[in-house]
């Protein structure tokens, strides 16, 4: 008998089916060891020696592996094909070796990028040794994160507020969000005007924009006020006399190539844009598709490994894709040769592949009945992107027409049509912040030729104001993290969720905003630990970790180089920076009560204005009070108060923004500003609504029925769409405790059913 160890029971079940009776497949349930959770777990004075201990909840799984190993002839370590997977295999080997349970048995490391019969059997037939380079890179990363967290977090407790923490990669990510918010606040909007003409030819209307006036080319701020805009309008009306001449028609074709197949980061971005998934939800669902879903006839892995930087596709996958495209869409939709894409990441292992279906013949529509809604939507997205990347380019017909309105005056109309859709028949990549120029592809112009005359219906001056840069969405934040080299694709989901869990940022209308605490923490880090939140420094450190994984650098000197200056900075800040220097910021205003200096200060409920003579003077006011008084209420268009029929407005309270009745205080109707996230789990109490993720007044997450107040069912823990095996209650929840880790729990107190969370994705979700 040969013993195979994988990470999750779902994966074990799928692989066991492929390997047959000579192999026993068992799960480690993720990591088996971690650093001891106390000071001294990494010892810089003794060569960065790392002290590990077995994770309590996984002791029973290690014992199960030990028992099976006694009967085994060989041990196959088949954890995930990345640094974390390599480290899990290494830790397990170390544990078993120290317990003298390996003996003379051969130990093999096997890796596969997809869980299919061919890939698994091929991996078992061609094993390798454990890669110490990958293990060292993971150990170095873990040591760095520990050294930063265990030294910087206590400093935040003393200088800012108890309970805060800072991370090596989360801190630069927080800086990105705070700096964007400061840009928005410092933004000075400018007025500008455009002049457009409504024209028609053969009774087909279209729009043209003024690009030249009296011989001068118009720039964005050529017309900056209403009076000038109307003067231009009158001059053009007089010069045109009801008609515009077609002075030039430019036609050209351009090719548009498909986007490359998904890597981890682009999958997270596109799932956020098109499906509204968080990065964590995307990775959780992708993990399920990778590990195996029963689509009739047993579990099968539906996609390749989802943590990858490579855009490569295997030769057999390319052949299958081209065959399918020729059958389904015709040979004219195939390029002459398979499309090859260049991998941007220096560290992408070429043996890895992009995220793709394990077989393109698993059509989304055919297997939909076997998938959850999330699984189907994500699989369909991956399937379509993979098909499209090997299809022929699209051909776009573009037309630009210059229209004269007297000497020196020129309007321009543009439009484009899809001549040959090519890959666009299947898939088109989304955008984070579409612009008006994106509408050109859907705008068609009537047939026009030089010398034609078109009817001028109206000239319209249009007022505009410059817009501040948009806040980061989940998709654009992942893109920025990738561009700046902060973290790696496999860590983006945890970076984002950590910032939210620490309450350093909040999502407002699907855009990230820093909280007051997040601003203060960022200010402290950027002022006193400048290089450690510097984007270039963070990216260089990631590159050096990658070099360790390739065997090009040694990990101990890397840690040494980081640690000494970092420790000096910690000690200096500890001694020379006072708490008030961090949590207070003087403002140019005197206290109306005692004449003292006012400052912006961090309190229990966020930033406020207070007197520096406290406690002798107790003057305070809300930081946003003046702003709120000056602002006109933001009326909600198209809606009225359901209780008194007054207008509804967006208001600001001590817990953030909400929608409230303008008839307050006579009418006290309120509702949350942001639509709650739907979990898709049917309410077990009424069976009509679904459980939605909501936030209490104090900011705590809970889950309640969408039909509230008709149904008042609510839970504190995340619901799982599976019944309790003990009492049959249709919904279990995920709960995490320090002693027992992630657990599935029945919310019915009289039942009391609990069980360890069964796979990595559930453990990750539970935190």
N, C-alpha and C positions, 0 to 999 in steps of 0.2 A: 504494500500500500504506500502511496505517495501522498504527502500532506501539502496542500496548497493553502496559503494564507492570503486573503484579500481584506479590504477595509470594511465592507458592509455586507450584511446578510443578503440584501437584494442582489448584489453582484455575485455572491457565493452561490446563490440558487441558480443563477443563469449559467455560470461557468461549470458547475457540477454536471449540468445536463450535457455539456459538450465533451467532458473528459471521460465520463464513464466510470465503471466500478473500481478501476485500479487507483482512482484518485479520491481523496476525501478533501472537501473544500470547506474552510472555516473562516469566520470573520474576526478581525481584531477590534472592530468597532472604533475605527479611527486611531488616534495616537494612543500608545500604551504607556509612555513615560513623558514627563515634563520636568522642568526645573522645579526645585523645591520652592514653595511660595514664600520665601523669606530672604532677608538680607544675607549676602554671602553665597548665593546660588551660583554666581559667576565671580571667580576670584582673580582680579587683575594682578595681584601680587604673586601669584603662583601659575603663571602662564595661562591665565584665563581658564583655569580648571572649572568645569561645569558640573554641578551636583544635581543629579536627576533622582526622581522617585517615581514609582509606579502610580498611575492615576487610579484612585480608589475604586471608581466605578468599573474600571477595566481589569481589575485583579482576577475576577472570576473568568473573564475571557482568556486571559493569559494562562490560567490554570487549565482551562478546557483545551487550549492549544498544546500545553505540556502533556496532558494525558494522551491526546491523540498522537503526539510525536513519539511516545514510547513504542507505539505499534508500527511506526512508519519506517520505510527504508530510505526515504529522501525528503528534504524540505524544500518547497518551492515558495519563494516570497514574491507574491504577485500584486503588490500594492500599486497605487497610481504611478504613471510614468513621468513624475516630476520630482522636484526637490523634497517636497513634503512626503510624497510616497516613498522616496528613497530613504528618508530619515525614519519613517515608521518601520520599514524593513530592518534598518540598521539597529534601531532601539530594540526591536523584538529579538533580533539575533543576539545582541549584547545580553539581554535579560536571560534568554534561554541558555546561553553559553556560561554565564556566571552561575546559573543553577545546575551546571554540568548535565544538561539534558540533550545537548546536540550530539556529543560523543563523536563517533567516527562517521556519522551520516553525512552525505554530501548536501551542501546548501546551495541552491540556485536562485538567481534573481531573474524573473521573467517579466517582460513589459509588453503591453499591447495597447494600441491606440483606439481599438474598437473591440467590443465584446461580441464577436461573431465566432462561429465554429472554426473557420479557417484561421483567423487571427490568433485565437487562443491556442489552438493546436500548434501553430507555427512557432509561437513564443515558447511553449513548453519544449518543443523540439530543438530550439536554438537559445538556450539560456545564457546568461552572462554572470559575472561576479558583481557584488555590490560596488557601486561607484563611490569611493571615498571622497572624490572631489565634490559630488553633489551633496553628500552628507556634511562635509565641511562648510559648504556654502550655506546650508540650512542652519547649522550650528552657529555660524557667524552671525546670521540674520537674527536668530533667536537671542544670542548674547547681546547684540547691539540693542534690540528692543527692550531687553531686560534692564541693561545698564541705563538707558535713557529713562524708562518708566520708573525704576526703583530709586533713581536719584532726583529726577525732575519733579515727579508727582508730590513727594513730601515738601519740596520747596514751594510748590503752588499752594499747598495746605497752609504753610506759614505766611506766605506773602499775599495770597489772594483770598482763599476760602477753603475750609475743610472739605474733603471728599472729591476734590478736583484731580485730574490726571492729565498727563501729556504723553504723546506717543511720537516715535521717530518719524513716521510717515503721515500720521494724522495731523500733526502740527503744521507742516507746509500746506496740506490740503485746506486746513482752516484758514490759513493766511490767504489763499486764493479767494475764498468766499468773502472774507472781511475786506480785502482790498477792492474787490468788485463793488461791494456795498459803499465803500468810501468814495469810489469813482462816481457812483450814482448820486450820492449826497452832494458831492462837489460840482456836479454837472450844472452848467448854466445853459439853459435852453435858448436857442436863437430862432427868430422868426425868419421864414423865407417864403417866397411865392413862386409857383409855377404857373404857366399859361398854357391851357390846352384848348384844342379846337375840336368840336364835334362836326365831322364832315360825312358825306355820303357819296357813293358812286353807284349808279344803277340801283338806287334805293337800298343799298347795303351800307349801314352806318359803321363808322370806325372812329378812333380817336387818334389825334396827333399832338405832339408836344412841341412847344416853341423852343428851338435850340439856337437861333440866331436872330438878333434884333438890331436893325439899322447898321448892319455890317459887323456887329460885335457878337462873338460867341458867348452864349449864356452859361455861367457857372451856377453853382448851388445858391450863392448869396448875391447874385446880380440884382435880384429884385427882393427887397427886404421889408417893404411896407405896402399897405393897401392902396395908398394914393398912387404910388408908382405903378402898381399892378394894373389899376384901372386906366391910368394914362396910356400904358402899353396897349391895353385892350382897345381903347378908342382909336389909337393910331393904326392898329392892325385892321380894325373893321373898315376904316376909311380907305386904307391901302388895298385891301382885298376886294372890296365891293361885291361881297356875296359869293366869290368863287376863289379857289386856290388852284394853282397850276402844278401839274406833276412834272418836276424838273429833273428828277433822277430816280431810277428804279434799280436797286442792286439785289440780285438773287444769288444765293450761294447755298451749297449743301455742306453740312458738317456731320462728321461721324461721332457717335457717342458710344463709348465702350462700357461694358458692364462693370460693376464693382467686383472686387475679388471676393472669394468665399470668406465666410466669417472666421475671425479669430476671437479670442475671449472678449476683448474690449469692444470690437465692432458689433458683436452679438449683444452685449449689454446696451450699447447705444441704440441700436435699431429696435430692440425689444422695448426700450423706454419710449422711443418716438412712436412706434406703430402699435404697440400692445399696451402701453402704459405700465409696464412692469418695472419694479425696482430692480437694481442690480442683484440684490439678494434673491429676489423671487425668480429672476432669470436663471441664476446659477443653481438654485434648488431644483427647478423644473428640468434643467439640462442634465443635472446629475441623475434624475430618475430616468430620463430617456437614454442616457449612456449605460446605466447599470442594467437595464432590461425591463421590458414591459411585456406581459402576456398578450399577444395579439392573435391568440388561437393556436394551439399546438405547443404552448410553452413560452417562457420568457425569452425575449431576444433584445439585444442592445440595438437601439434605433439610430444613435448618432455616435460619431467618434468622440474621443476625449475632448472635453470642453474647456480645459485650461491649456491654451496653446497660443504661441506668437507666430506660428507658421501659416502661410497661405498656400502651401504646397498641397497637391492632391496626388494620391497614389496612381500609378499607371493603370491598374485594373479598374479603379474608380473612374478615371478619365474615359477609358474604353466603354464602360457601362453607360456613362453619361452621354457620350456621343451616339451610341446605339439608340438610346431612348429618345434623344432629341430628334434624330432622323426619323424614327417611327412616328412620334407624336406630332412634330411640327413640320417635318419635311427636311430633306437634305439642304435646301436653300437657307435654312436657319442655322447651319453649322459653319464655323470658320474652316478654312482649309486645313489648319493644324490646331491641335488642342491649345487653349490659352494657358500660358504660364505666367504667374504673378511673382513679383519680387518681394521677398520677406524683408520688412524694414528692421526688425529687431536683430541686433548683433548676436543675441544669445539664443535665437530660435533654433531648436534642434531640428535639423533637416529630416531626421527620421520621423518627427512628428508631422501630423497633417493639420490642415484647417478643420474647422468644425463642419462636418457634412453628414448626410444620412449614410448609414452602413450599407444600405442598398437603395438605389434610386427607385427600384421597383416596389418599395413599400410606399405606395401612393397615400398621401394624407387622407383623402376621402375614403380609401379602402379600409384604413385601420382606425378611423375616427371613433367608432363604437367602443374600441378597447382603451381609449385614452381619456384622461380628464380634460376639462376645457383648457386649462393652462398648458398641459402637455400637447394637445392638438395644435393650439395656436402657435406655440414656439416651434414645434416640429414642422408645421407648414411653412413658417418663416424661413427656417434653415433649408428646407427642401427647395423652396422657390429660389432662394439666393444661390444655392448650389447649381441648380439647373441653369439659371440665367448667366452665371459666370462663364459657361462654356458655349453660349449661343452667339450668333452673329451680332455684330454691332447694329445699332439703330441708325437710320439716316434721317436727318432733320433738314427740311427745306426752310431756309430763313429768307425773309424779305425785308428790306429797308427802303422806304419811300421818302424822298425829300419833296416837300410841297412849298411852293413859293407864294408869298402874300405881299407882293410889291417888292421893290428893290431893297436888297439887304435883309429881308425878313424870311426866315425859313422854319417850317415845321417839319418834324420827322415822325413817321409812323413805322412801327416795327411789328412783325408777327412771324410766327413760325408754325409749321405743320409737320407732323410725323409722316415722312414718305414711306419708310420701311421700318416697322416697329422692332424687328429683331428681338433682342432679349427683353425689350419693354413689354412684350406680350405676356411675360411671366412676372417680372419684378422690376421695381424702380426704387432706388435707395431714398430714404427719407432725409429731411433737413431739420436742423435744430431751430433756426430762426428764418423762415422763408421771407423773401422780399418781394416787392411788387414786380421786380424784373422776372421772377419765376413764373408770372402769369403769361409771359410772352409765348410760351410753348402751347398755350391753349387759345391764343388769339390769331384769328385768320383775317387776312386782308382781301378785299375784292380784287379781281384782275385789273391791273393798272399798267399803262404804258407812258413813256415820256411824251409830253405834249398834251396829255389829257387834261381836262378841266373837271374839278370835283366841286360839289355844292358845299358851301360853308353854312352850317346851320347855326352855330353859336361859338363864341369865344368865351372861355371860362377861366378867370383867374382863381387859383386854388391856394388857400393859405396852408402852410405847413410849419411845424416846429421840429427842430432836431430832437432826437430821442437819446436818452442815456444808454449806455451799454446794458444789455439784458442781464438779469441775474442768471446764475447757473441753474440749468435743469439737471436732472440726473444724467441725461445723455451728454450734454455739453461739459459737465464736470468730469465725467469719465474721459472724454476726449482731451480735456485740458490736463488731467493727471497723466495721460499717456504722452502728450506732447512735451510736458515738462519733465518727464521721466520720474515722476513721484510714485513710488510703489511699483508693482507689477500687475498685469491684468488679473491674476488670480487673487489679488488682495484688494481690488477696487471696491468690491461689495462690502468687505469688512471695514474699510476706511470710512465709507459713507455711513454705514450703520453705527460705527463707533462715534462719529461726530454727532449723530442724532441722539444716541443713547446717553452721551455725556451732556446733552442739552446745550451744546455749543452752537448748533444750527437748528433751524426749523424749516419745514417745507411749507411755503405759502403759495397757493395756486401752482403747485408743482415746480416752484422755484426756491432755491436755498437762500435763506436769510440768516445772518449771524445773530445770536441772542446777545444780550448785554454781557453775560458772563463770557461768551465766546469772544467778544470784542476785547474785554479786559485781559483774558488769557493770551490772546494773540498779541496785544500791545506789550505785555510782559515778555513774551518770548522773542518778539522782533527787536525789542530794545536791549534785552540782556543776553539773548542766545541767538544773535543775528545769523551767524553762519549756519546754525543747526535748523533754521527754517528757510534758509536760502535754497532756491529751486536748483541752482547749478550744483551746490554742495550735495543736496539730496540725490540728484541724478548721478553725480560722479560716484557716490557711495554705492548706488544700485549697480552701476557698471562694474565697480570693483568686486561686488558680490558675484556678479555674473562671471567675471574673470576667474574667481575662485572655483566656481562650478565647472569651468572649462579646464581647470588645472593650470592656469597661467599665473595665478598669484597664490601666496600662502595666506591662510586666514588669520593666524596669530599676529603677524606684523600689521595686518589691516586693523584688527581690534586695538592694538597698541597705539597706532597712529591716531585713532579716533579718541581713545579713552583719556590720555593724559591732558590734552587741552580742554576737553569737556569737563573733567573733574576740577581743573583749576577754575573754570568759569563757574561751576556750581559753588565752590568754596568762596569765591570772590562775591558772588551775588548773595550768598547766605550772610556774609559779614557786612556788606556795604549797602545793601538795598533794604529800605524799611517798607513796611506794609502800606503805609499811606502814600509812598511814592508810586505804588502800583495801582491802588484802588481809588486814588483821588487825582483829579485833573483840574487845576485852577482855571476859572473862566473870568473874563473881563467884566465883572459885575459885582456891585456891593450888596451886602445883605440889607434888605429894607427894614429889618428889625433892630439890628445893632450896628450897622455900618461896616461890619467885617467883610472879609473876602469870601465870595461864594466859590464852590467847587462842584464838579461833577463827580459823584461818588457811587460806589457799588454797594447796594444793600441787599436784603434778603429777597426782594422782589425785582431786582435789576437796578439799573442806573437811575439816579435821581439828583436833584440839585439840593445842596445843603450848605450850611454855614460852617466855615473852618473853625469858628470859636466854640463849636460843640465840645462839651455839654453845657457850657455857660449859656449859649444861645441855641435854641432848638428849631430854628427856622428851616423848613424844607418845602420843596414843591416838586411836582411830577416833571420829569425831564421833558415830556411831550406836551405839557400844559399850554405853553404859548403857541406851539405849532398847531395843536388841536383847535385852539380858539381862533387862529388866523385862517385855518382851512375851511373852505366851503364843504358841507357834507357831500359825500360821494353817493349820489342817488343811484339806486339799482334800477336800471331801465327795464320797462315792460312788466314790472311787478308791483303789487300793492299789498299792504298788510292784510293778512287773512282774518284779523280780528276787528280792525276798525276802518280798513280801506284807505288809510293814509299811505304816503310814500314810504318805501323802505330805503335805508341808507347804510353804507359801510361805516361802522363806528370803531373807536379804539377804547378798550377797557384795560384793566390791570393785567388781564391774562391774554392780551393781544387783540386783534381785530375780530369783529363779529358783525352780523347784519341785525339791525334793530329798527324799530318803528320810529318815524320822525314825530309821531304824536306823543312821545315820552315827555313827562311822567304819567300822563293820563292813560296811555297804552304802553304796556311793558313787554310787548312781544319781541322775542329775540330768536335767532337761529345761528348755527355755526356758519362761518364764511366759506370754509372749504368742504366740499362734498366728501363724506367719509369713504374710505377705501373698502370695497366689497371683498370679502374673503371667498365668496362663492359657496360657503357652507350653509345649507338649509337650516333654519332655526328649528331646534328639536322640540320647542315648546308649542309653537303654533303651526309649524310646517308650511307656512305661507311666505314668510319673509326670509331674508338671508342675514347672516351675521356680518356686521360692519365694524371696521376698526375705527374707534373714536378716541377723543382725548377729553379727559375730565377737566374741570375748572382749574385744578392744580397741576395739569399737564400730564397726568398719569394715563397710560394707554389702557383701554378696555374694549370689549367686544359686545355689541348689543344688536337686537333685532331691528331690521330696517322698517318694520311696521310700527315701531314705537310712536305714540303711547298705547296703541291697541294691544301690543304684546310687549311686556316689560322684561323679557328674558335678557340677562347680561352675564358676562364672564370677565374675569381679570386676565386669564391666560389665553394664548392663541388657540383657536379651535382647529381640530383635525377632522377631516371629512371621513371618519371611520367609526364604527360602533364599538361600544364597550363589550369585550368578549365575556365579561362576567354577568352584567345585568341587562345588556342589550340597548342601553341608552345610545342614541344615534351619533353622538358627538363626544370624542375624547378631546383633551386639551394638552398642550405642551407646557411643561413646567420645569424650571431649572433651580436646583439648590446646590450649595457648595459641597454638601456631604454626599449627595446621591447623583449629582450631575443632571443631565437632561432626562426627563421622564414623561411618559404618556400617563395621564391621570384622568379618571372618571370624575366629572364634576358633581356627581350625585354622592353626597356625604354618606348616605346609608350604604353605598356600595363599597367605596374605599379602594377600588382597583387601581394599581399602579404597575408600570413596567418600564424598563429602560428604553429610551428612544432607540429605534432599531437601526437607523442609518445616519451617516455623516450629515446629510442635508437637514434632518430633523434636529440634530445636535447643534448645527450652525444656526438654524432658525431660533431655537430656544436660547441661543446666546452662550 
